[in-house]
Amino acid sequence: MPADFSDKPTLTGDRVVLRPFVDDDIAAFEVVLADPEVTRLTGSPPEPFDAARLRAWYGTRNSQADRLDLAVVDKATGTCVGEVVLNEWDSHHRNCNFRTLIGPAGRDRGLGTEAVRLIVGYGFEQLGLHRISLEVFAFNPRARRVYEKVGFVAEGTLRQVLHDGEQWVDATVMSILATEWTVHRGHPAG
């Protein structure tokens, strides 16, 4: 079991590389975070971002010992298209939360699915986690399909957790356990 999340690895798949953030990623995130679909699907307030605040945030991700934030890079183009994050770490119970965002340049090509498999596998196989959980909004079936393809299981519904325009939206809580990962390695049957 790790002492903390201070090691920031580079994880390489067939289509993506997950790596620590570099200064050049800031320009990519300015584009990603300006995308209305990213704003909506992540439940972020539709406010313009502050470039200095963005630089400060991503400039400190590599020094955080209680969370693991990695850039998702498209191997075909070398472009940063998003991020994956293991956060809200509970070292005693060996569990944490997972979140991700993929911008327009990384969608609909399997990059997100591979990125999720890489970070979840790292969490179980290298960090010794027991459980990884997430929440996905009801209006984001694409993300839910990705999580199910990797082996996350729906646990329940958080009712009306997000106000989206004129309606309230539910979120589904999902998780994956180390024992499940050991059996299917992110490729569950069915």
Secondary structure per residue as TSV (DSSP state, phi and psi in degrees):
chain	resnum	aa	ss	phi	psi
A	1	M	-	360.0	135.1
A	2	P	-	-73.8	156.5
A	3	A	S	-76.0	-31.5
A	4	D	-	-168.1	-175.3
A	5	F	S	-100.1	25.2
A	6	S	-	-70.4	-25.0
A	7	D	-	-73.2	125.9
A	8	K	-	-112.0	92.5
A	9	P	-	-77.9	169.2
A	10	T	-	-110.5	123.6
A	11	L	E	-115.8	127.2
A	12	T	E	-116.1	128.1
A	13	G	-	-114.1	-166.6
A	14	D	S	-73.4	-35.5
A	15	R	S	-113.4	-24.8
A	16	V	E	-130.9	158.7
A	17	V	E	-122.3	130.6
A	18	L	E	-102.3	126.7
A	19	R	E	-148.6	164.0
A	20	P	-	-60.1	156.3
A	21	F	-	-71.5	147.5
A	22	V	-	-124.2	162.5
A	23	D	T	-55.6	-35.8
A	24	D	T	-65.2	-17.7
A	25	D	H	-69.0	-21.5
A	26	I	H	-58.4	-44.7
A	27	A	H	-61.6	-39.5
A	28	A	H	-64.7	-40.9
A	29	F	H	-72.0	-26.3
A	30	E	H	-61.1	-39.3
A	31	V	H	-73.0	-47.9
A	32	V	H	-58.9	-47.4
A	33	L	H	-76.4	-12.4
A	34	A	H	-86.5	-8.6
A	35	D	-	-73.8	122.6
A	36	P	H	-58.9	-33.4
A	37	E	H	-67.4	-40.6
A	38	V	H	-61.7	-46.1
A	39	T	H	-57.3	-47.7
A	40	R	H	-68.2	-49.0
A	41	L	H	-68.2	-22.5
A	42	T	T	-94.2	-4.5
A	43	G	T	72.9	22.0
A	44	S	-	-79.8	148.0
A	45	P	-	-65.4	141.4
A	46	P	S	-78.7	62.4
A	47	E	-	-112.3	147.3
A	48	P	-	-65.3	142.1
A	49	F	-	-86.2	155.7
A	50	D	-	-96.9	121.5
A	51	A	H	-59.0	-40.0
A	52	A	H	-65.6	-40.2
A	53	R	H	-66.4	-39.8
A	54	L	H	-60.9	-46.4
A	55	R	H	-61.3	-42.2
A	56	A	H	-64.3	-42.7
A	57	W	H	-63.0	-57.0
A	58	Y	H	-70.9	-22.1
A	59	G	H	-71.5	-15.7
A	60	T	H	-109.6	-2.2
A	61	R	G	-62.2	-36.5
A	62	N	G	-73.7	-12.8
A	63	S	G	-102.1	4.1
A	64	Q	-	-82.8	123.8
A	65	A	S	-91.4	-9.6
A	66	D	S	-108.4	10.3
A	67	R	-	-158.2	160.0
A	68	L	E	-125.7	109.9
A	69	D	E	-111.9	125.3
A	70	L	E	-130.6	142.8
A	71	A	E	-75.3	142.8
A	72	V	E	-100.3	118.1
A	73	V	E	-114.6	128.4
A	74	D	E	-72.4	115.6
A	75	K	T	-62.0	-32.2
A	76	A	T	-66.4	-33.0
A	77	T	T	-115.2	-16.4
A	78	G	T	76.0	10.3
A	79	T	E	-92.5	137.7
A	80	C	E	-73.3	123.1
A	81	V	E	-116.2	-1.9
A	82	G	E	170.0	-158.1
A	83	E	E	-149.5	157.8
A	84	V	E	-127.5	145.0
A	85	V	E	-141.3	130.9
A	86	L	E	-106.4	117.4
A	87	N	E	-141.0	-174.6
A	88	E	E	51.6	46.0
A	89	W	E	-71.6	130.0
A	90	D	E	-114.6	98.4
A	91	S	T	-67.1	-33.9
A	92	H	T	-64.9	-43.6
A	93	H	T	-95.4	-0.4
A	94	R	T	54.7	47.1
A	95	N	E	-134.1	163.5
A	96	C	E	-157.9	170.3
A	97	N	E	-92.8	155.3
A	98	F	E	-125.9	141.5
A	99	R	E	-147.5	157.3
A	100	T	E	-150.2	159.0
A	101	L	E	-146.3	137.3
A	102	I	E	-124.5	126.1
A	103	G	-	-79.8	177.9
A	104	P	G	-55.5	-36.1
A	105	A	G	-70.6	-12.4
A	106	G	G	-113.1	7.5
A	107	R	T	-88.0	152.7
A	108	D	T	63.6	30.0
A	109	R	S	-133.9	10.7
A	110	G	S	83.6	3.3
A	111	L	H	-66.4	-42.7
A	112	G	H	-63.9	-42.9
A	113	T	H	-60.8	-45.8
A	114	E	H	-65.7	-39.5
A	115	A	H	-62.1	-42.3
A	116	V	H	-63.6	-45.6
A	117	R	H	-59.4	-42.0
A	118	L	H	-64.1	-47.7
A	119	I	H	-72.4	-37.5
A	120	V	H	-66.8	-43.8
A	121	G	H	-58.8	-43.1
A	122	Y	H	-61.5	-42.8
A	123	G	H	-58.5	-42.8
A	124	F	H	-80.6	-47.2
A	125	E	H	-81.3	-29.9
A	126	Q	T	-108.8	-35.2
A	127	L	T	-93.2	-11.6
A	128	G	-	71.9	27.4
A	129	L	-	-69.7	154.7
A	130	H	S	-102.3	-34.3
A	131	R	E	-146.5	137.5
A	132	I	E	-125.4	128.8
A	133	S	E	-125.4	165.6
A	134	L	E	-156.5	170.3
A	135	E	E	-126.5	140.1
A	136	V	E	-131.7	131.8
A	137	F	E	-71.5	149.2
A	138	A	T	-60.3	-27.5
A	139	F	T	-87.6	16.4
A	140	N	-	-124.4	62.9
A	141	P	H	-64.8	-27.2
A	142	R	H	-60.9	-46.5
A	143	A	H	-65.3	-42.5
A	144	R	H	-59.8	-40.6
A	145	R	H	-60.8	-41.9
A	146	V	H	-59.8	-49.2
A	147	Y	H	-61.7	-40.8
A	148	E	H	-65.3	-39.0
A	149	K	H	-61.8	-30.3
A	150	V	H	-85.1	-17.9
A	151	G	T	117.2	4.5
A	152	F	-	-66.8	143.6
A	153	V	E	-117.7	134.5
A	154	A	E	-68.0	134.1
A	155	E	E	-110.3	-29.1
A	156	G	E	172.9	-179.4
A	157	T	E	-119.2	132.8
A	158	L	E	-95.7	113.4
A	159	R	E	-78.9	133.5
A	160	Q	E	45.8	57.0
A	161	V	E	-90.5	-13.0
A	162	L	E	-134.1	134.4
A	163	H	E	-97.2	113.2
A	164	D	E	-116.5	96.3
A	165	G	T	67.3	-114.0
A	166	E	T	-99.1	0.9
A	167	Q	E	-127.1	158.6
A	168	W	E	-96.2	143.0
A	169	V	E	-123.3	137.4
A	170	D	E	-83.2	160.9
A	171	A	E	-127.1	143.2
A	172	T	E	-98.4	130.3
A	173	V	E	-87.0	130.6
A	174	M	E	-131.3	154.0
A	175	S	E	-150.2	165.4
A	176	I	E	-137.8	140.7
A	177	L	E	-107.5	154.7
A	178	A	H	-58.6	-37.5
A	179	T	H	-64.4	-35.3
A	180	E	H	-69.9	-43.5
A	181	W	H	-59.8	-41.4
A	182	T	H	-57.8	-34.2
A	183	V	H	-76.5	-45.3
A	184	H	H	-116.1	-9.3
A	185	R	T	49.4	40.2
A	186	G	T	83.9	11.3
A	187	H	-	-133.0	67.4
A	188	P	-	-66.4	149.9
A	189	A	-	-69.1	149.7
A	190	G	-	94.1	360.0
